[in-house]
Amino acid sequence: MSGRRIARVEELMREELSTIIQHELKDPRIGFVTVTRVKVSADLGHAKVYVSVMGDPQAKERTMSGVISATGYIQRLVGMRVKLKFLPRLEFVLDDSVDRGFHIEEILKKIEMEKNNG
């Protein structure tokens, strides 16, 4: 399958998954979630859904539990909205790149302050 088609499928799935998770899941465990990226395998058999979750480690754990427990429901909704011959099996993964970015930014600010004070 062409790279361009896979990229279109990934973007379409990211948009639908974002809508479903933010507006249609009623699980109280689920906090503020952003679907940051979807990576679909070349054969469209699997899709890793990277999600960023705001909050402390316990909130992130609760949210991921809620999202993972709703995987079947989410899969059905995506299947109704995204017209593919075979819908990839979804796997939700916590994306900590935002947290790492904030951490790197803090380190850079600290270095800059030390540089200006030294």
Buried (B, 14 or more C-beta within 10 A) or exposed (E): EEEEEBEEBBEBBBBBBBBBBEEEBEBEBBBEBBBBBBBBEEEBEEBBBBBBBEEEEEBBBBBBEBBEEBBEEBBEBBEEBBEEEEBBEBEBEBBEEEBEEEEEEEEEEEEEEEEEEE
